[in-house]
Amino acid sequence: MKLSRPVSWFLLAFGVWSWVIWVTFVKNLVKDGSGLAFDDGHPTAYFWVHLTLAVVSFVLGTVVGVIGLRGLRALRQTS
């Protein structure tokens, strides 16, 4: 299956966007002072659930971005 140039760029941009958003979220999660993420210095269930969501999003963002990158490389080789 061949991806078009716009679709490849979209997938690559989505992968990068996913990393930017979730890295920022994890930084804010670790610095949380409201008591949701940490209780007496120990991680809460809220922390673990959201860290798991972030890790899954990192993996999916990476996979989607790599697919977009491979699509762009394939288009460049055929041109």
SULUR-V500228 format. One record per helix or strand of 2 or more residues. SS is the DSSP state (hx for helix, st for strand). FROM is the first residue (numbers start at 1). TO is the last residue. If there is no record, write none. Layout:
ss->SS from->FROM to->TO
ss->SS from->FROM to->TO
//
This chain:
ss->hx from->5 to->30
ss->st from->38 to->39
ss->st from->42 to->43
ss->hx from->45 to->78
//
